[in-house]
Amino acid sequence: MEIIKIIDVFRNEGVKKCVADAIKNGKIFVYPTDTVYGIGCNVENIENVKKIYEAKKRPINKPFSIIVPSKEWIFEHTKVSDVNKKFIDNLLPGPYTIILKAKELPDIPKIIVSDKNTIGVRIPKNEFTDFIRQQEVIFITTSVNLSEEEPVTKIDEIPESIKKIVDYAIDSGVLDNQPSRIFDLTTDDIKIVRY
């Protein structure tokens, strides 16, 4: 696991290009968000997605949420009522996960769709996740912890089983925030899944 200070990603063009290429190529990252540290990769690298499941000891039938390039991506790939579209417009970017019904589209990877045909989407308000979104990839996002345990607040707290699979860790100091609030917008009613 190579640790990169976040300031170096944006100050050093060589580092920035290396990180951008690694994001596109599906390398596994630990990275800062507007809530806690996340772990993820470009969803197109299915082998690495599976490694994250295994390292976290998370059941494969419990899909990860994704960071998406834009709100337009959400509206194009999911079923969103007019009422909920306005709600999403006001909410994102921010520390929220939105659960929506997925449309039947070939470019939605099956590994991120639940057995109820839903996906969890995020657009965090964070400089590094903005950089991920600029790469125009669908990026796995889940907290850095073993399943059912507390998320880590700094890079040196990453569990050993997770460190073994990580290619790059973007160090942004201590992130001692709450995990994202989760809203279920699969119907016109707004349901709070996690507050």
C-alpha positions as CSV (number, residue, x, y, z in Angstrom):
1,M,0.0,0.0,0.0
2,E,1.5,3.3,-1.1
3,I,0.5,6.3,1.0
4,I,0.1,9.6,-0.8
5,K,-0.6,12.9,1.0
6,I,-3.6,14.6,-0.5
7,I,-1.8,17.8,-0.9
8,D,0.7,16.1,-3.3
9,V,-2.2,14.9,-5.6
10,F,-3.1,18.5,-6.3
11,R,0.4,20.1,-6.0
12,N,2.4,17.7,-8.1
13,E,1.3,17.1,-11.7
14,G,3.2,13.8,-12.0
15,V,1.5,12.4,-8.9
16,K,-1.9,13.7,-10.1
17,K,-1.5,11.9,-13.5
18,C,-0.4,8.7,-11.8
19,V,-3.4,8.8,-9.5
20,A,-5.8,9.6,-12.3
21,D,-4.5,6.6,-14.4
22,A,-4.7,4.3,-11.4
23,I,-8.4,5.3,-10.8
24,K,-9.2,4.6,-14.5
25,N,-7.3,1.3,-14.4
26,G,-9.2,0.0,-11.4
27,K,-6.5,0.1,-8.7
28,I,-7.9,-0.1,-5.1
29,F,-7.8,3.1,-3.2
30,V,-8.4,4.2,0.4
31,Y,-9.5,7.8,0.0
32,P,-11.1,10.7,1.9
33,T,-14.8,11.6,1.5
34,D,-17.0,14.2,3.2
35,T,-17.8,11.6,5.9
36,V,-15.2,8.9,6.6
37,Y,-12.4,7.2,4.7
38,G,-13.7,5.1,1.9
39,I,-12.3,2.1,0.0
40,G,-13.1,1.5,-3.6
41,C,-12.1,1.1,-7.2
42,N,-13.4,1.5,-10.7
43,V,-16.3,-0.9,-10.8
44,E,-15.1,-2.2,-14.2
45,N,-12.3,-4.1,-12.3
46,I,-14.6,-6.9,-11.0
47,E,-11.6,-8.8,-9.6
48,N,-10.7,-5.9,-7.4
49,V,-14.3,-5.3,-6.4
50,K,-14.4,-8.9,-5.2
51,K,-11.2,-8.4,-3.2
52,I,-12.8,-5.5,-1.4
53,Y,-15.8,-7.8,-0.5
54,E,-13.4,-10.5,0.8
55,A,-11.2,-8.0,2.8
56,K,-14.2,-6.4,4.5
57,K,-15.8,-9.8,5.1
58,R,-18.9,-8.4,3.5
59,P,-21.6,-10.7,1.9
60,I,-21.5,-10.5,-1.9
61,N,-25.3,-10.1,-2.0
62,K,-25.0,-6.8,-0.2
63,P,-23.9,-4.4,-3.0
64,F,-21.6,-1.5,-2.4
65,S,-22.7,2.1,-3.1
66,I,-21.0,4.0,-5.9
67,I,-19.7,7.4,-6.5
68,V,-21.1,8.6,-9.8
69,P,-19.8,11.3,-12.2
70,S,-22.8,13.6,-12.0
71,K,-26.5,14.1,-11.1
72,E,-27.2,13.7,-14.8
73,W,-25.8,10.1,-14.5
74,I,-28.2,9.4,-11.7
75,F,-31.2,10.7,-13.6
76,E,-30.2,8.8,-16.7
77,H,-29.6,5.5,-15.0
78,T,-32.2,5.3,-12.3
79,K,-35.9,5.8,-11.9
80,V,-36.5,9.2,-10.2
81,S,-39.8,10.9,-9.7
82,D,-40.1,14.7,-10.3
83,V,-40.5,15.2,-6.5
84,N,-37.4,13.1,-5.7
85,K,-35.4,14.8,-8.6
86,K,-35.8,18.1,-6.8
87,F,-34.8,16.5,-3.5
88,I,-31.7,15.0,-5.0
89,D,-30.8,18.4,-6.7
90,N,-30.9,20.1,-3.3
91,L,-29.1,17.2,-1.4
92,L,-26.1,16.5,-3.6
93,P,-23.2,17.0,-3.5
94,G,-23.2,16.1,0.2
95,P,-22.8,13.4,2.9
96,Y,-25.7,11.3,1.7
97,T,-26.3,8.0,0.0
98,I,-29.4,7.8,-2.1
99,I,-31.0,4.4,-2.9
100,L,-32.9,4.3,-6.2
101,K,-34.4,1.8,-8.6
102,A,-32.0,1.0,-11.4
103,K,-33.1,1.2,-15.0
104,E,-32.5,-1.9,-17.2
105,L,-29.4,-0.5,-19.0
106,P,-26.4,-2.5,-20.3
107,D,-23.8,0.0,-18.8
108,I,-25.0,-0.6,-15.2
109,P,-22.7,-3.4,-13.8
110,K,-24.8,-6.2,-12.1
111,I,-22.4,-6.3,-9.1
112,I,-23.7,-3.0,-7.8
113,V,-27.4,-3.8,-8.3
114,S,-29.3,-5.4,-5.4
115,D,-31.7,-8.3,-5.7
116,K,-34.5,-5.7,-5.4
117,N,-33.0,-3.9,-8.5
118,T,-31.8,-0.9,-6.5
119,I,-28.4,0.9,-6.4
120,G,-26.9,3.3,-3.8
121,V,-25.4,6.4,-5.3
122,R,-23.2,9.1,-3.8
123,I,-21.8,12.5,-4.9
124,P,-19.7,13.4,-1.9
125,K,-18.7,17.0,-1.3
126,N,-14.9,16.5,-1.2
127,E,-11.9,17.6,-3.3
128,F,-10.6,14.1,-3.9
129,T,-13.9,12.5,-4.7
130,D,-14.5,15.4,-7.2
131,F,-11.2,14.3,-8.8
132,I,-12.5,10.7,-8.9
133,R,-15.7,11.9,-10.6
134,Q,-13.7,13.9,-13.2
135,Q,-12.3,10.5,-14.4
136,E,-15.8,9.6,-15.6
137,V,-15.8,6.2,-13.9
138,I,-18.3,4.5,-11.6
139,F,-16.4,4.1,-8.4
140,I,-17.1,1.7,-5.5
141,T,-17.5,3.5,-2.2
142,T,-17.7,1.8,1.2
143,S,-16.2,2.7,4.6
144,V,-12.8,1.3,5.5
145,N,-13.6,-1.2,8.1
146,L,-14.4,-4.9,8.6
147,S,-18.1,-5.6,8.2
148,E,-20.1,-4.5,11.3
149,E,-17.1,-2.7,12.8
150,E,-16.5,1.0,13.2
151,P,-15.0,3.0,10.2
152,V,-11.4,4.1,10.6
153,T,-10.6,7.8,11.1
154,K,-7.0,7.8,9.9
155,I,-4.8,5.9,7.5
156,D,-2.7,4.1,10.2
157,E,-5.9,2.5,11.6
158,I,-6.6,0.5,8.4
159,P,-7.1,-3.2,9.3
160,E,-4.2,-5.4,8.1
161,S,-6.5,-7.6,5.9
162,I,-7.6,-4.4,4.1
163,K,-4.0,-3.0,3.8
164,K,-3.0,-6.1,1.9
165,I,-5.3,-5.4,-1.0
166,V,-4.9,-1.6,-1.2
167,D,-2.7,-0.1,-4.0
168,Y,-2.9,3.6,-2.9
169,A,-4.1,5.3,0.3
170,I,-4.8,9.1,0.0
171,D,-3.9,10.6,3.4
172,S,-6.1,13.6,4.4
173,G,-5.4,13.4,8.1
174,V,-8.1,12.6,10.7
175,L,-11.6,12.2,9.4
176,D,-13.8,11.9,12.4
177,N,-17.2,12.4,10.9
178,Q,-20.4,10.3,10.8
179,P,-21.0,7.8,8.0
180,S,-23.3,9.1,5.3
181,R,-27.1,9.5,5.9
182,I,-29.0,7.1,3.7
183,F,-32.3,8.0,2.0
184,D,-34.5,5.4,0.2
185,L,-36.1,7.1,-2.8
186,T,-37.4,4.0,-4.5
187,T,-40.9,5.5,-4.1
188,D,-42.3,9.0,-3.9
189,D,-42.1,8.8,-0.1
190,I,-38.7,9.7,1.3
191,K,-37.5,7.0,3.8
192,I,-34.6,7.6,6.1
193,V,-32.6,4.3,6.3
194,R,-29.7,5.6,8.3
195,Y,-29.8,9.0,10.1
